[in-house]
Amino acid sequence: MSIVIKRLRVESLDQPIGLDTEQPRFSWLLDSELQSQRQSAYRILVASNTDLLQQDIGEYWDSGEVVSDRSVQVIYQGNPLQAELRYYWKVKVWDETGAASEWSSIGQWTMGILDQNDWKGEWIGQSLDPEIEFPPSLYLRKEFVIDRPVKRATLYGTALGVYELHLNGSRVGDEYFAPGWTDYAVRTQYQTFDITASIQVGGNAIGAILGTGWYAGQVGMMGREIYGTSPALLLQLHIQFEDGSNHHIVTDETWTMNTGPIQYSDMLKGESYDARKETPDWDRTGFNESDWQKVYRFERYVGKLVSQIDPPIRITESINPVKMWMTKQGTYLFDMGQNMVGWVKLQVQGLTGTQITVSHAEMLQDEDTLYIENLRRADQKDIYILKGEGIETFEPHFTFHGFRYVEVEGLLDSELTLGSVTGRVVHSDTPSTGSLETSDDMVNRLISNIRWGQRGNYLSVPTDCPQRDERLGWTGDAQIFIRTASYNMDVSRFFAKFMEDMTDGQTPDGAFPDVAPDAGWFEFKQKVVKWFAPDNAGWGDAGVIIPWTLYLMYEDRTILETNYDAMKRWVEYLKANSTDRIRPDYANYGDWLSINADTPKDVLATAYFAYSTAIFVRIAKVLGYADDVIEYSALFEEIRTAFVRTYMDEKGIIQGDTQTVYVLALYFGLLSEEMKPLAAKRLEELIQQNGNHLSTGFLGVGYLLPVLTENGLEELAYSLLHQDTFPSWLYSVKQGATTIWERWDGWTEEAGFQNPGMNSFNHYSLGSVGEWMYRYMAGIDVDSEQPGFKHIVIHPRPGGKLTYVKANVESGYGLISSSWQLNDGLFSLQVSIPVNTTATIHMDGTSVRVPDEAVKMGMENGKHTYQIGSGNYEFISQIEKVMKVT
Ligand code: RAM
């Protein structure tokens, strides 16, 4: 048997703790030295201890030998899983010859708190006056004695607000901004920490710092105290002793509290920290807490506590500034060399009481001045007051900033060096899965900018921007970028959590929100912005597009099942709010930030109505809801017909006549076979008339290059990719951008900075071209009939100025790679296909070399197609037409 089992995962995680999923899903990676290897059957054992497992006994689940080639997302089918128990599992597989593998190594996971009634503690904190705009962060503590050896100690924690845990003098865990952002009125996530190694027999001290966070601090443009006034903490420490007994330590009236050095710390307003007020050892035993007070106990929480689904927010990288200079106003300016999100670690020395201000900005106004106009009401400033004891290190606690430049002000008697400042890159720690490289440096910079945009903006929710007073989970941005995002990183759990935010925010009549968690946005929009539409075309549709994309990329059926009713209600909502299948022309965002090309809002909304319906039909098919397939296929046909009848004339001109209307009509399948070439032709003309420039906004841009490529306009797609005059992707690259800009015209040679109220330099939406780069340029795509890369489509498109492309995608089955080179008309392609998958290869030109194992399938759109199994292969062909973009 040549197959080896590697990397066991439960719910896509390595050895997770604290799961509250009743039927977790198992995945394993298979490896082999041989080509074309597949699994024909598996057997899974789940036990509550390793001894049983070693004897091949799974008292919780023995799946028996299941004839199946599934090796990802296999759903647990055993006895009910018990709260807080640790489970062990192993798997063995059979290959296609019927030979069995060895048993895998043993994997494990623990369950968390499953029943709301099992929370024993109380919510504690300080009752705050709602008038206090910037309350100090709170320190809470308790000491306890452990008198017997501990087998396992598990700490469950959460907060209404944000919290940082400490135990016996050290920070617990490496995550920031826990418990993350949800609609706290409905749902709050709890975190699980295994602290067995840090608990000691004898005295122990546990503590937490509690900040306002999204719960009570500033959120977006909507102000503060969106969910409540006073942050509260809930902890439950479960100690299991060696002797089999149990003990719980929970938050209750025995805890004490005090304020400390953090004068305030607000997501949007920065932090002020007075080091003179530090109380060293507050998180150790023996601390003198005589001036600490009794905690306030809050009423019971009415929402639901759920185990955190999405990856924790962590510091994933530290970067050093590339340049430092003294400004004419006598401050220090640092250039991080990269527009980034997080904060800086500052190392300084000086006299006690010296106040240092650290200001952050994405751009410079002039050589010595930060550009902060685009921050609106956000204050990207941290203040540090020195205690005056040697070298002091400061990092803020409950705030983050979007910046490339850092200004340090207030040092009178000491000098800073490049090493005084370190950039901390902070985001939801979604594992990296994809990489791309090409022969063109400008394109490579664009790829990097897209990635940094994702890193900077995925912070508990997919935010639009990290710097101004917004930073909201805009659903339109999320949907247009999700496919790019899911190539770059494993965003399955990040978006599973976001779908909960989406459904929490769905209106009773079915409209998905345009911001999730809604955080009062809808109300604000109606009252202040005076925009009454509860939904928005291309935004609310995220509620259907996101689950479908997760299914395509990760073979996640559960996400479809969980959200099926919500998606159906959305389509029903659209139906109920349309006339003769045409959606109204009420205020919506349109093709947001397009360039002199307004797409009529009803055209756009009707197109998206059709698209949501079409996706819903595909989902109903996957889940086997035959009646819905019939009903909603008919609805799609009606919308499609209404769209064409209402908006398209006999020459094929679609109302609005923007690039985006043709892109949407083609991508969403709204046109008949005869109409398609007309639409493609018109799209080509519009681009050419625009001097080979795009004019699309957030919505059109995502499908622009895919539509061109699918409709025989591959070279034009490459011209747009390589275009570096305004408006284009490479225009910003040419201006030195290190992230994707919100607007094509964020800064132009003619006009300088644009509209400061809406000018973020770190917005990922226009970076949705990343999807095209993976799917078309490198040519790694999914097959919706066998999603999650079970069957892989490899269809590279040599073209443009590129002489090589290298792409890797770490799929659920393992590493897929596609690399091509073009040399004097010789096109060579190297691919790697993981065990237990197959691939279809599409090759341009005349075959020069085809691997023996490849099965010829015939011609498709003028290309040779081959079927291969797992392994590494090389294909070479002669290409006559060498495309060169001038
Ligand atoms: C803005 C943001 C966001 C966008 C909405 C419509 O405030 O730019 O990205 O989705 O508007």
Boltz pocket constraint, residues with backbone or C-beta under 6 A from the ligand:
constraints:
  - pocket:
      binder: B
      contacts: [[A, 464], [A, 470], [A, 474], [A, 475], [A, 476], [A, 477], [A, 589], [A, 592], [A, 742], [A, 763]]
      max_distance: 6.0
